[in-house]
Amino acid sequence: MGELLRAQGRHDMRLAHIDFPIHKPGLKAQFSQVYSSDDPHLETDLQFGVTRALVGRYLPQLGEPAPAA
């Protein structure tokens, strides 16, 4: 696969992201992801799955407990 991507002038890097399931009782579970807004490959995603709605800014929680689920 790497040779094909290089021939197209593309990289084989997958963006930094967090995967998570979305579910509602009685419906099939779906999976999505949130991409980091500072990833240098954001505009050239290997899987073409990035949309503006899925891009977020990751903020460190220094010295604070994690937010509740």
Secondary structure as UniProt FT lines:
FT   HELIX           2..7
FT   TURN            8..9
FT   STRAND          17..22
FT   TURN            25..26
FT   STRAND          30..36
FT   TURN            37..38
FT   TURN            40..41
FT   HELIX           42..44
FT   TURN            46..47
FT   HELIX           52..54
FT   STRAND          55..56
FT   TURN            62..63
//
